Every structure is written in structure tokens, then in C-alpha cells.
Amino acid sequence: MSVHQTLLCCFLLSLQVGTVDALNHYYREPGEKLSIRCGFSRLYGSQKIFCRENCEGENLLISTSQKTAQRGRYGTEYKEDGLKDFYQGSPVLIVSVSHLTQSDSGLYRCGLGDSSSTTQYVQFRVLVADAVLKETKVHFSKTAGSSLTVGCFFGHHGNRQFLCRGRCDEDVLIQTDKVRAENGRYRIEYEKRAAGSVVFVTIDQLIQADSGSYRCSLDLTNQAFYRDFTVSVTDASPTTTQRSGSSSPSVSSDQENTGTFGGTSGGTSNHTSDLLLIVALTVTFILLLLLSVALLIFCRRRSAKHQQAPAVQTDYSPAAEDLNELLELMETWILLSSWSSGVPDLKPKRTGSDPKQSSNVPPQED
């Protein structure tokens, strides 16, 4: 076989392979819909496949022989209108994902075939940004080992894109005038849109040393426009998590709970003491009130007695009169006390002669 024939065979074989050599990256914002057209040089089978990563288990999103299929947020549509890279009428499989989230980031495949051995795939990678910045100074909190993708929106198109640490004075991570560039763990991609452009920057496999300030910039005719953001990366290892769980904030929280419990007991004790004091003062006030009423009643009865019989002379001594007045006062006091407390009426027995009875008894003959 000649060299020309060999080259011709290789060219024909390359046309039959649907997988592209260059892996396309598609950057999207959270909540957007992704729609990708996968073109093939010919029909490799009736089965249409849309999957993630290794296309096994849950990663097999759709596998159907129908022209259109829908499964949750994932959809497929088969057409034969061709793409600009293939002949007119060549098969096209359109795959879509709606309501994108950050967990949708990853490697995807769309394929045509009848079996796993004959299926031809087109691969692409989707990166859903953590956020798209339209203003400066936004903060992101990430864990070690994760990735960060930030979109920087500008209301115009530009010539060069930058990703820097700080203010791009010294630590320039990526500087390019191409659509896509990569430097180790750092990537940058430029996307033109009708209303402007977006510079997507990505930092893979974050470490704690990546914490700090960053700037994505778009250069337009010697005039730079930029968006700033900060990142804090924390270690997510189990050891660190256990230590953080027993750190001073957690201990402080336990102490606060203990203090709250002790404060509740002390408050209950103080409340009981206050209640007893109020009861004692109330009882004292009631007793003083009853005593005042008793004295008032006694004084009125005594005044009425003197008014009724001012000229009657008695033959009992002043001491006996004072004693009977005291007994009347005690009787009034007991009556009021028994009325207020429900105690039976207990009247004291009088000693000596009653002034009223002695005044009505006629003189005895000798």
C-alpha cells in the first residue's frame, strides 16, 4: 500500500469517528439551560445516548431509540440537518440540561450506536460558575480540594484577559488574547455575548494557600476593566472537623447552655422568695386593717354607751370598767378575725360584773 493510500484511509477513518480531539468547554451560569448540538459524520445506529463521565449506572442520563426523549431536567432531540463541520443531512443529536446547578459541572457525552462497541461519542465539559460578577468585591467560601469558577461580566468586548492575585501588579496567573488558556490549576475562557462578554476563570483543586484576593480583568485598547473577588479555603479533613467541633466556640456554647440552666434555677428561687414576702406583707396589712376596724368599732360603741346613759352611776371600780372595755375590744377583734379566716366564733367569758347588769340591779336590803 502506497503512502497516499495510507493517508487516504486514515482520513476516511477520521471522518467516521464522532469524538472530537479537542475537548470543548461550555461555561454557564446557575439557573441557565444548556443546549449542545453533537454532530456526526454518519448514522452509527438508532440508539441515542446522553450520559456523564463513564456512562454507567446513574451517569446514563438518557438511552432511547426515539427521536425525542425527556427525563427530568435532561433531554435529547435527533435531527438530520447537519452541522457546518459535516455534510448536509448528517445526523445531529441535541442534548440539553435545564436549571443548571454547580453539581452539573463535569464531563458529558452524546452518542449514536446500536451497542457499546459501535457507539460513537462526542465529549464536552460543562462548567457551571459559582457566580457571575457584575460588581466588584464578592467573597467565596470553599473547602480544600474543590474548584472555583467565577464569571466576570463586562458590557463590552475586549482584546486580552487576565487572572491575577491581588491587583495584577506582580502576580499575574494567566494573560492571554485567545479564547481559552490554561496554566496549571488555573484556566480562563472568554465568551462573547450580545450584551457584552464574560471572562470565566477557574481554580482547580483549591488549597488553603489559595485564600486571598483575586482579579479578573478585560483589556480594551489600553484601558482595563476588572472584577475583584476574595476566596477563603478551609480544610475539610475529618481530623480538622473533629478538632473544630471541640474548639473554643463549641466549648463556649456548652458553657452558655449550662449558664442558662443555672440562671433558670436561681430565677425560680428568687421568684419564690419574692412571693413569700408579698404574702407576709399582705397578711400583715390585713391584720393591721382588722385591728383598726376593731378599734373604730370599740370607740363608736363606747361613745354611744356614754351618750345613752350619761348620769347613771355605777358602783364597780374603774379597774373593772377598764377590764370590761378590754374584753369588748378582744371580742370585736375575734369576731373580725373569725369572719376573715372562717374560724368559729369563740367569745371569751367575762370576769366580774357587767356594768349594764349592775346598774339595773336594785340595792340589796341588809
C-alpha positions in Angstrom: 0.0 0.0 0.0 1.4 3.4 -1.0 1.8 6.3 1.3 -1.0 8.2 -0.4 -3.4 5.3 0.1 -2.5 5.1 3.7 -3.1 8.8 4.3 -6.4 8.5 2.4 -7.6 5.6 4.7 -6.6 7.5 7.8 -8.6 10.5 6.6 -11.7 8.4 5.9 -11.4 6.7 9.3 -11.2 10.1 11.0 -14.4 11.2 9.3 -16.2 8.2 10.8 -15.1 9.0 14.4 -17.6 11.2 16.1 -15.4 12.1 19.1 -13.6 15.3 18.7 -10.0 15.5 19.7 -10.2 19.0 21.3 -12.5 18.9 24.4 -14.9 21.8 24.2 -15.7 23.6 27.4 -19.1 25.2 27.9 -19.4 27.8 30.7 -22.8 28.6 32.1 -24.5 30.5 34.9 -26.6 28.8 37.6 -30.2 28.5 36.6 -29.5 28.7 32.8 -30.3 26.0 30.3 -27.6 24.1 28.4 -28.2 23.0 24.9 -25.4 21.4 22.9 -25.5 20.1 19.3 -23.4 17.0 18.8 -22.6 16.4 15.1 -21.7 13.0 13.5 -20.4 12.2 10.0 -22.9 9.4 9.6 -25.6 7.4 11.5 -23.8 4.8 13.7 -27.0 3.3 15.0 -30.6 4.0 16.1 -29.8 4.3 19.8 -29.4 7.9 21.1 -27.3 8.2 24.3 -26.7 11.1 26.6 -24.5 10.4 29.7 -21.9 11.7 32.1 -18.4 10.5 32.8 -18.3 6.7 32.3 -21.9 6.4 31.1 -22.7 3.7 33.7 -25.4 3.5 36.3 -26.8 6.8 37.3 -24.4 8.5 34.9 -26.5 7.1 32.0 -29.0 10.0 31.7 -30.9 9.0 28.5 -30.8 6.0 26.2 -33.5 5.8 23.7 -34.4 4.9 20.1 -36.9 7.7 19.8 -36.2 11.0 18.0 -37.0 12.9 21.2 -36.8 12.0 24.8 -37.1 13.8 28.2 -36.0 12.6 31.6 -36.3 15.2 34.3 -34.0 18.0 33.5 -32.3 16.1 30.7 -33.5 16.0 27.1 -32.4 14.7 23.6 -33.5 15.5 20.1 -32.4 13.8 17.0 -32.2 15.6 13.6 -30.6 15.1 10.2 -29.9 18.7 9.2 -26.1 18.5 9.6 -23.6 21.0 11.0 -21.1 23.2 9.3 -18.3 20.7 10.0 -20.2 17.8 8.3 -22.2 17.3 5.1 -25.7 18.4 4.7 -28.1 15.8 6.1 -25.6 14.3 8.5 -27.1 13.3 11.9 -27.2 15.7 14.8 -28.1 14.9 18.4 -29.1 17.9 20.5 -28.7 17.3 24.2 -30.0 19.7 26.9 -29.9 20.3 30.7 -32.3 22.8 32.3 -32.0 24.7 35.5 -28.2 24.2 35.9 -26.6 24.0 39.3 -22.9 23.7 40.3 -23.3 20.0 40.7 -23.9 19.8 36.9 -20.3 20.7 36.2 -18.4 17.8 34.7 -17.7 15.7 31.6 -20.6 14.8 29.3 -21.0 12.5 26.3 -23.6 12.3 23.5 -23.5 9.3 21.3 -25.1 7.3 18.4 -24.9 3.5 18.0 -26.5 0.1 18.5 -24.1 -1.4 21.0 -21.3 -0.3 23.3 -18.7 -1.4 20.8 -20.2 0.5 17.9 -21.4 3.7 19.7 -19.5 6.8 18.7 -19.4 9.7 21.2 -18.8 13.4 21.2 -17.4 14.6 24.5 -17.6 18.1 26.1 -17.2 19.6 29.5 -19.6 21.8 31.3 -18.6 24.3 34.0 -21.3 26.0 36.0 -19.9 29.1 37.6 -20.3 29.7 41.3 -21.4 33.2 40.4 -21.2 35.8 37.6 -19.9 39.1 38.9 -21.3 42.3 37.6 -19.8 44.3 40.5 -16.6 44.1 42.4 -15.8 42.6 45.8 -17.6 39.3 46.2 -16.5 36.7 48.8 -16.5 32.9 48.3 -16.0 30.3 51.0 -14.7 26.9 49.7 -13.3 23.7 51.0 -9.9 22.3 50.2 -9.9 20.0 47.1 -12.9 21.7 45.5 -12.9 24.0 42.4 -14.0 27.6 42.0 -15.4 29.0 38.8 -16.2 32.7 38.6 -17.7 34.6 35.6 -16.8 38.2 35.2 -19.3 40.1 33.1 -18.4 43.2 31.1 -20.7 45.3 29.0 -18.3 45.3 26.0 -15.9 43.1 24.2 -12.1 43.1 24.8 -8.7 42.1 23.5 -6.9 40.5 26.4 -8.0 38.7 29.5 -6.2 38.5 32.8 -6.4 36.4 36.0 -4.3 37.8 38.9 -3.8 37.6 42.6 -4.2 41.0 44.1 -4.3 44.0 41.7 -2.3 42.4 38.8 0.8 44.4 39.7 3.0 41.4 40.0 1.3 38.0 40.5 -0.4 37.5 37.0 -1.6 33.9 36.8 -2.9 34.0 33.2 -2.6 36.6 30.5 -3.9 35.8 27.0 -5.5 37.2 23.9 -7.0 33.8 23.0 -10.5 32.4 23.7 -9.1 29.8 26.1 -5.9 29.5 28.1 -4.7 27.3 30.9 -1.8 27.5 33.4 -1.6 24.6 35.8 -4.6 24.7 38.1 -5.8 28.0 36.6 -8.0 28.3 33.5 -9.5 31.3 31.7 -12.1 31.3 28.9 -13.5 34.3 27.0 -17.1 34.3 25.7 -18.7 37.0 23.6 -22.3 37.7 24.1 -24.8 40.0 22.5 -24.9 42.3 25.5 -21.2 42.2 26.3 -18.7 39.5 27.2 -17.9 37.1 30.1 -14.5 36.1 31.3 -14.7 32.8 33.1 -11.8 32.0 35.5 -11.4 28.6 37.2 -9.1 27.5 40.0 -9.0 23.7 40.4 -8.0 21.6 43.5 -8.1 24.5 45.9 -5.7 24.5 48.9 -5.6 26.8 51.9 -2.8 28.8 50.4 -5.2 29.9 47.7 -7.1 32.0 50.2 -6.8 35.7 49.3 -7.8 38.4 46.8 -8.2 37.8 43.0 -8.9 39.9 40.0 -10.3 39.1 36.5 -9.7 41.8 34.0 -10.5 42.6 30.4 -8.2 44.9 28.5 -9.8 47.2 25.9 -7.4 49.4 24.0 -5.1 50.1 26.9 -8.0 50.5 29.3 -8.5 47.8 31.8 -11.8 46.8 33.3 -11.9 44.4 36.2 -13.9 42.5 38.8 -12.4 41.7 42.2 -13.3 38.7 44.5 -11.9 37.1 47.6 -11.6 33.4 48.5 -11.3 31.6 51.8 -10.4 28.0 51.7 -10.8 25.8 54.7 -9.5 22.3 55.3 -12.3 19.7 55.1 -10.4 16.7 56.5 -12.1 14.6 59.3 -9.3 15.4 61.8 -9.8 19.1 61.3 -13.6 18.7 61.5 -13.3 16.8 64.8 -10.9 19.5 66.2 -13.2 22.3 65.1 -16.1 20.5 66.8 -14.2 20.6 70.1 -12.7 24.1 69.7 -13.4 27.0 71.9 -16.6 28.1 70.2 -18.2 24.7 70.9 -17.0 24.8 74.5 -18.3 28.3 74.8 -21.7 27.1 73.6 -21.8 24.3 76.2 -20.9 26.8 78.9 -23.7 29.1 77.7 -26.2 26.2 77.9 -25.0 25.4 81.4 -25.2 29.0 82.5 -28.7 29.3 81.1 -29.8 26.3 83.1 -28.3 27.6 86.4 -29.8 31.0 85.7 -33.2 29.5 85.4 -33.0 27.7 88.8 -31.8 30.9 90.5 -34.6 32.8 88.9 -37.2 30.3 90.3 -35.8 30.6 93.8 -35.8 34.4 93.7 -39.4 34.3 92.5 -40.5 32.1 95.4 -38.8 34.3 98.0 -40.5 37.4 96.4 -43.8 35.6 96.5 -43.4 34.7 100.2 -42.5 38.3 101.0 -45.6 39.6 99.2 -47.8 37.1 101.1 -46.3 38.1 104.5 -46.8 41.8 103.8 -50.4 41.2 102.7 -51.2 39.2 105.8 -49.7 42.0 108.0 -51.7 44.6 106.2 -54.9 42.7 106.7 -54.2 42.2 110.4 -53.5 45.9 110.8 -56.6 46.7 108.9 -58.7 44.4 111.2 -57.1 45.9 114.3 -58.0 49.4 113.0 -61.6 48.4 112.3 -61.8 46.8 115.8 -60.6 49.9 117.4 -63.0 52.0 115.4 -66.0 49.8 116.4 -65.0 49.8 120.0 -64.7 53.6 120.1 -68.1 54.0 118.5 -69.8 51.6 120.9 -68.2 53.3 123.9 -69.3 56.7 122.7 -72.8 55.5 122.1 -73.0 54.0 125.6 -71.9 57.2 127.3 -74.4 59.2 125.2 -77.3 56.9 126.2 -76.7 56.9 130.0 -74.5 59.8 130.9 -76.0 60.2 134.5 -76.0 56.6 135.6 -73.7 55.9 138.4 -72.1 52.5 138.9 -70.8 51.0 142.0 -67.9 49.0 140.3 -64.4 50.1 140.3 -62.5 51.9 137.5 -60.3 48.8 137.1 -63.3 46.6 136.4 -64.5 49.1 133.8 -61.2 49.1 132.0 -61.1 45.3 132.1 -64.6 45.1 130.5 -63.6 47.6 127.8 -60.6 45.4 127.1 -62.8 42.3 126.9 -65.1 44.1 124.4 -62.1 45.1 122.3 -60.9 41.5 122.3 -64.4 40.2 121.4 -64.6 42.6 118.5 -61.1 41.5 117.3 -62.0 37.8 117.5 -65.2 38.4 115.6 -63.4 40.2 112.8 -60.7 37.6 112.7 -63.1 34.7 112.6 -65.0 36.4 109.8 -61.9 36.9 107.7 -60.4 33.4 108.3 -63.6 31.3 108.7 -62.8 30.3 112.3 -65.8 29.6 114.5 -67.0 32.3 116.8 -65.3 31.9 120.1 -66.3 34.6 122.6 -64.2 34.9 125.8 -66.1 34.6 129.2 -66.4 37.8 131.1 -65.0 38.1 134.6 -66.6 40.5 137.2 -69.9 42.1 136.9 -71.4 43.6 133.8 -71.8 47.4 134.1 -75.2 47.2 132.4 -76.5 44.4 134.7 -75.1 46.0 137.9 -76.7 49.3 137.0 -80.2 47.7 136.7 -80.0 45.6 139.9 -81.8 47.3 142.8 -79.9 47.8 146.1 -79.9 44.7 148.4 -81.5 45.0 151.8 -79.3 44.4 154.9 
